[in-house]
Amino acid sequence: MQLPIRTLLVVERPSILDSIRQALEPRSFLMRVEPRFEEALVLLQSWQPHLAVVEMSLAGGKALPRLGYSPWGVNIPPAIAIAWQDDPALKLVALEQGADDVVAIPFAPEEFLARALVIVRRTYREAASLTPILRLGDIEIDTFHRRVRVNGVELRVTALEQRLLYLLASHVDRVLTRDEILDSIWGTDYIAESNVVDRHIHNLRAKLEAGRCCSHYIATAHGRGYCLTSLAAHERHSPAPGTAPLAQRRRILLREPGLAIQESR
């Protein structure tokens, strides 16, 4: 089997799609989305994906049978069923319909990635030679071994902070609202404290600064949310790009409408 791992997403809900895209490293997984069954069946034959991810709620809970899966024999490609709640009865139904694994939402990206790799290796009898690592300037996020490095030095972050950093890095230069962050990290059913996102952003920003991350920073879009963006892109507007001290660069960045870097105190 050659990389990237072709993955068909028979998924309709945008929030689930975003979570899956966060989990599956795009340099190792090539993803195509097709929630319509007729078109998905065509892709199963023509594109021959290595893995399918299927939202159970489609077709009144009959998505897997509609795609030709059954509990008898070996289903190719193997399928991960996405259940809308952590209910043993739902998981049993999915397994009886031919799913190789069942994941309930919300799920941790690291767990979903690990499950996908296990299924691919088990099905194709090959150890896929990949370590899912997201690299962005000075930052390196190893989702499989749950490590974050800045300039090659491991940064001590919590599991939640790693997920938050991965979410921001997966959407670099895009502002994520507080609601989007809450739904992706804590789940749509989480009843949040008013400042829970701000507090974790503050802690993560402080750790990146302590680790001397000079390539990217977490900017605040006032009234909107947060964005991991490149410092170099903004230094082009500085009178002496790349030479100004960090405090001076912050003052320059504060002049950009809508985005501001915050001091960590």
C-alpha positions, 0 to 999 in steps of 0.5 A, a space after each residue: 500500500 502506498 501513501 497517502 492513505 486514501 480515505 472516503 468520508 461519507 459524512 454530512 455534518 460539518 462539525 464531524 468533518 472538521 474533527 476528522 480533518 484535524 485528526 488525519 494528517 493530510 500529508 499521510 491521508 488523502 481525504 474525499 468527502 461524499 455524503 451522497 450514497 450513489 456517488 459514494 458507491 461510485 467512488 468505492 469502485 473507481 477511487 478504491 479508498 483504503 479506508 471509509 469513515 461513515 456517519 451512522 445517522 445518515 439514511 436513518 441509521 442504515 448508512 453502512 448497509 447502503 454502502 454494501 457493508 455486512 457482518 459476513 466476510 471481509 469488507 474492503 475498504 474497512 470502515 470506521 462508523 461515527 456514532 452521535 453518542 457514546 451508546 453501547 447499543 449504537 456501537 453494537 448496531 454498527 459492528 453488526 452492520 459491518 463496521 470495523 470500529 466505532 467512534 463516538 463524538 466528540 472524540 480526541 484527534 489522537 485517539 481517532 488517528 490511532 484507531 485509523 492506523 490500527 485498522 489500516 495496518 490490520 487490514 493490509 498487513 503492512 506497517 504504514 511507515 508514517 509518524 503523523 507530525 504537523 510541522 509549522 515553522 518552529 513548532 512540531 506537533 507529534 500527535 501519535 506520541 503526544 509531544 510538542 516541540 519548539 525549535 527541537 526542544 520538547 514543550 511541556 503541555 497538557 493533552 488539552 493544550 496539545 489538542 488546542 495547538 493542533 486545532 489552531 495549527 490545522 487552520 493556520 491564518 484562519 480566525 477560529 471563533 470561541 464557539 468553534 474551539 469549544 465544539 472541537 475541543 470540548 464537544 457541542 454538549 459541553 456547558 462552558 465557563 465564560 472564559 474557559 477558552 481564553 484561559 487555555 489560550 493564555 496558558 498555551 501562548 505563555 508556553 510558546 513564548 517561554 519556548 522561544 517560538 519565533 515563527 508563529 504566534 496566537 493572535 486575538 481577533 477582538 470580538 471574534 476569536 483566535 488565530 495562529 499566524 506567522 510572525 514573518 508575514 507581519 515583519 515585512 511591514 516592520 522598518 527592520 524585518 527580523 531584527 526588531 526585538 519581540 516587544 517592538 514587533 508586538 507594538 507593530 502587530 497591534 496596529 493591524 485592524 482586527 488582529 492583536 498579539 497579547 502579552 502573557 502576564 
